[in-house]
């Protein structure tokens, strides 16, 4: 007699044949799960490559890793980048650049632009929260960045919701006359 098990999608044949069928069936289930996982990974890679083509950036999404751009961006914020060659770089624009000899790209704001007579543009960057410009970060002897150093330019961002504590604190201030910056918090 054939019947289905309630808890799993295997067919019970009864007797010793049911164990053999279950083992064979679990092999197919494993194959099916591996195939599904491969399809998910492939889809994610295709989406990433598609974003690279659309944005023109080798890394269309980056995570801010330091506090050098606070208060504009905090650690953990996501930046969405584009890197279209035809768009000119402007003072005040936020760029993500890579320095020779360093693996991790840096997110900073363009501070100055230096344009040569032949139209070649070089620029200087600085983190909003830093006291000095980035010349100390560049490779030795390099005083300006070039367009080839740019991974992308920030076009959008996603910040974690930081306002919950602030909102709760403001409610407490109204009711308890409590200072949110109290060190005894």
N, C-alpha and C positions, 0 to 999 in steps of 0.2 A: 504494500500500500504506500502511495506517495503522499506526503504532506509537507507543508512549509513550516519552518521554525518561526515562531513569533518574534524572536529577538534579533534574528539575523537573516539575510537574504539567501540562505542555503536551503537546498532541497533535501529532505530526509527520506532515504530509501528504505530504512529499516535494516537491522542486522549489521554485519561487518562492512557491507557496502557503503553504509552511510558515513563511516569514518573516512574511507578512501575518497568519497565524493567531497566531503568537507575539506580535506587536505588539498585536493585539486582545486576546489573553489576558492580557498584562501589564497592560493598562488595567483589566481586570476584577479582577486580583489587587490592584492599587493601590486600587481602589474597595473591595474586600473588607477590606483592611488598614485603610483609613481608617474604615470602618464598625465594625470590631472595636475600634479605638482609641476611637472615640466611645462605644461601649457600655461600655467599661471606665471612662472618665471619668464617664459618666452614672451608673454603678453606684456609684462612689466618692462622688459628690455626693449620691446618694439615701441612702447609708449615713450620711454626715455629717449630713444634714438629719434623718434618723430619730433619730440620737443627740441632736440638739438638742431634738427633741420629747420624747424619753424622759427626758432629764436636766433639761430646763427651762433649760439654759444656752446662751448664744449661742456659746460655745466649749467644747465638752465635754472637749477634751483640750488642755492647754497645755504648753509647754516652759519649764523654769526657765532664765532667762537670766543671772542674777547669783548671787553667792555670799552674798547677804544672809540666806538661810535655812539656811546651813550650821550645824551638821552634819546637820540633818534632811534637807535637799535640796541637791543640788549642781547646777552648771551642766549642762544637757543632760538632767536627769531629766524624765520625763513625769508630769504630774498629771492624774487623771481627776476631773472636776468634776460636781456637780449644783447646781441653784439652785432648789430648791422654795420657794415663797413661804411656805408654812405652817410650815416649820421655823424655829424661833427661832435667832438668832445667839448663840453662847456664847463666853465668855472662853476662850482657848486654842485656838479653832478656827482653821484655816488658810483664809483667804479669798483670792480673786483679785479685785482691784478695778481699776477704771479711773478715772483722774482727768481731769477736764475740761482739755483742752489738751494731753494726752499720749495718743499712739496706743497705746503698749505697756502692757498690763495689768501689775500688780504682784502678786506672791505674798508675803503676810506673815501673821503671826499676830495674832488679836484680843487686845489688851492690856487694854482697859477697855470697859465698856458703860455708857452713860448713857441711862436711860429716863425720859421725861417722864411727867407724871401722866396725859396723854391716851393713853399706851401707845406713843407714837412712840419708836423706838429709834435712838440714834446710837452709834457705836463708834469706838475709837482702835486703830490697828494699829502693829506694829513688826516688823522683821525680826529673827530670832533672833540673827544675827551682827552686828546694828547696835547702837551704843552708846545711841542715843536713839530716841524714838518717831517716827512718820511725819508729824508736823505740818509739818515743813519740806518734805515732798513734796507735801502737799495744795495746792490753789490758794490764792492769797493771801486771807486772811480766813476760810478754812475750818479749823476745829479738830477736826471729827469727820466720819466717813463715815456715809452713810445706806445703807439697803438697796438703793436705786436705783443706787448706785455699784458694787455687787457683780456681777461677771461669773459667779462660781461659787464653790463651796466644795469644798475637796479631800476626796474620798472614797476615793481610792486613788492609788497611784503606781507607777511602774516606774523602777528605778534600774539603770544600767549596772553590770555586775559589776566592782566595784572591789577585790574581795577576793583576786584572783589574786596580785597583787604582795605583799599582806600575807601570804597563805598561803605563798608561796615564801620570803618574808623570814623567817617563823617557822621554816621548815625549815632555812634557812641559819643562823639564830641557834642552833638546837640543835646543828648540826654544826660550825660555825665560831666560835661565840661572838661573832657580829658584831652590831652595833647597827644596826637598820633606819633610824634617823634620822641615820645618819652623813652629814655633809655631803660626804664624799669619794665618795659613792655614784655 
